């Protein structure tokens, strides 16, 4: 009986493998072709359980505009995750907060290319402020890390 249970468990784990693999978070990252820090951010996401499709484009400003990213919240690259736009080098903790809480906003942004953020070299100089992308005239802070 114990051998049968062990065999059944092994079969269940074998069959569950493809199902577990399908639960990876899907993301599409739009970047300029020559940008290397974007590739580092892709690597960071992949190391943290995301399956990332990379789209290189010379029309990144158009992608940002199509997804409602205001100029003052623009980051290095634009990532689409679920129904959200994630702008720039947003840390995993804040990204997971967005995907867990699922607020009624378009997305979040870490504007610019802050040193020490995921994918960026250098030392973190101050706390990162991530803003809501919501269409409001005055951006609201979503998270601080």
C-alpha positions as CSV (number, residue, x, y, z in Angstrom):
1,X,0.0,0.0,0.0
2,X,2.8,2.4,0.9
3,X,4.5,1.8,-2.6
4,X,1.2,2.6,-4.3
5,X,0.8,5.9,-2.3
6,X,4.4,6.8,-3.2
7,X,3.8,6.1,-6.9
8,X,0.5,8.1,-6.8
9,X,2.3,11.0,-5.2
10,X,5.1,10.9,-7.8
11,X,2.5,10.9,-10.6
12,X,0.6,13.8,-9.1
13,X,3.8,15.8,-8.8
14,X,4.7,15.0,-12.3
15,X,1.4,16.1,-13.6
16,X,1.3,19.2,-11.4
17,X,4.7,20.4,-12.8
18,X,3.2,21.9,-16.0
19,X,0.3,23.4,-14.0
20,X,2.7,25.1,-11.6
21,X,4.8,26.3,-14.5
22,X,1.8,28.0,-16.0
23,X,1.2,30.0,-12.8
24,X,4.2,32.2,-13.4
25,X,3.3,35.9,-13.6
26,X,3.2,37.0,-17.2
27,X,4.8,40.4,-18.2
28,X,5.6,42.2,-21.4
29,X,8.4,44.8,-21.2
30,X,8.8,47.5,-23.9
31,X,12.3,49.0,-24.2
32,X,14.6,50.8,-26.5
33,X,16.9,48.4,-28.4
34,X,20.1,49.8,-27.0
35,X,19.2,49.9,-23.4
36,X,21.1,47.5,-21.2
37,X,19.6,48.5,-17.8
38,X,16.2,47.3,-19.1
39,X,17.8,43.8,-19.7
40,X,18.9,43.8,-16.1
41,X,15.4,44.6,-15.0
42,X,14.1,41.7,-17.1
43,X,16.7,39.4,-15.5
44,X,15.5,40.7,-12.0
45,X,11.8,39.9,-12.9
46,X,12.7,36.5,-14.2
47,X,14.7,35.6,-11.1
48,X,11.6,36.5,-9.1
49,X,9.1,34.3,-10.9
50,X,8.0,36.3,-13.8
51,X,7.8,35.1,-17.4
52,X,8.8,38.2,-19.4
53,X,8.4,38.9,-23.1
54,X,10.7,41.6,-24.3
55,X,9.6,43.9,-27.1
56,X,12.2,46.3,-28.5
57,X,10.9,49.4,-30.1
58,X,12.0,52.8,-31.3
59,X,8.4,54.0,-30.5
60,X,8.6,53.8,-26.7
61,X,7.0,57.3,-26.2
62,X,4.0,56.0,-28.2
63,X,3.7,52.9,-26.0
64,X,3.8,55.1,-22.9
65,X,1.1,57.4,-24.4
66,X,-1.1,54.5,-25.4
67,X,-1.0,53.2,-21.7
68,X,-1.7,56.6,-20.1
69,X,1.7,57.3,-18.6
70,X,2.1,61.0,-18.0
71,X,5.4,62.6,-19.0
72,X,6.4,63.4,-15.4
73,X,6.0,59.7,-14.4
74,X,7.9,58.2,-17.3
75,X,10.6,55.7,-16.6
76,X,13.2,53.9,-18.6
77,X,10.9,51.2,-19.9
78,X,7.2,50.2,-19.8
79,X,6.0,46.8,-18.5
80,X,2.5,45.4,-18.8
81,X,1.5,43.0,-16.0
82,X,-2.1,41.7,-15.8
83,X,-4.2,44.8,-16.5
84,X,-1.6,47.2,-15.2
85,X,1.2,49.4,-16.6
86,X,4.4,49.4,-14.6
87,X,6.7,52.2,-15.5
88,X,10.5,52.0,-14.8
89,X,12.5,50.0,-12.3
90,X,9.8,49.3,-9.7
91,X,11.0,46.9,-6.9
92,X,9.4,43.5,-6.5
93,X,7.8,44.4,-3.1
94,X,5.8,47.2,-4.7
95,X,5.0,45.3,-7.8
96,X,3.6,42.4,-5.7
97,X,1.6,44.9,-3.6
98,X,0.0,46.2,-6.8
99,X,-0.8,42.7,-8.0
100,X,-2.2,41.6,-4.6
101,X,-4.2,44.7,-3.7
102,X,-5.4,45.3,-7.3
103,X,-6.4,49.0,-6.9
104,X,-8.6,50.7,-9.4
105,X,-5.7,52.6,-11.1
106,X,-3.9,52.2,-14.5
107,X,-0.6,51.3,-12.9
108,X,2.4,52.5,-11.0
109,X,5.7,54.3,-11.8
110,X,9.2,54.8,-10.4
111,X,10.0,57.8,-12.6
112,X,13.5,58.2,-14.1
113,X,16.3,55.8,-13.6
114,X,17.2,56.0,-9.9
115,X,20.6,54.5,-8.9
116,X,20.4,51.3,-6.9
117,X,16.9,50.4,-8.1
118,X,16.4,46.9,-9.6
119,X,18.4,46.8,-12.8
120,X,20.3,50.0,-12.1
121,X,23.9,50.1,-10.9
122,X,25.1,52.2,-8.0
123,X,24.0,52.9,-4.5
124,X,20.4,53.8,-3.5
125,X,20.6,57.4,-2.4
126,X,17.1,57.9,-0.9
127,X,13.9,56.0,-0.5
128,X,12.2,55.1,-3.8
129,X,8.8,56.8,-4.3
130,X,6.4,54.9,-6.6
131,X,3.4,56.8,-7.9
132,X,0.0,55.8,-9.0
133,X,-0.8,56.2,-12.7
134,X,-4.5,57.1,-12.5
135,X,-5.2,60.1,-14.7
136,X,-5.3,62.5,-11.7
137,X,-3.5,65.8,-12.3
138,X,-1.5,65.4,-9.1
139,X,0.1,62.0,-8.8
140,X,-0.4,60.1,-5.5
141,X,2.3,58.1,-3.9
142,X,1.5,54.4,-4.1
143,X,4.5,53.1,-2.0
144,X,7.8,54.1,-0.6
145,X,10.7,51.7,-0.3
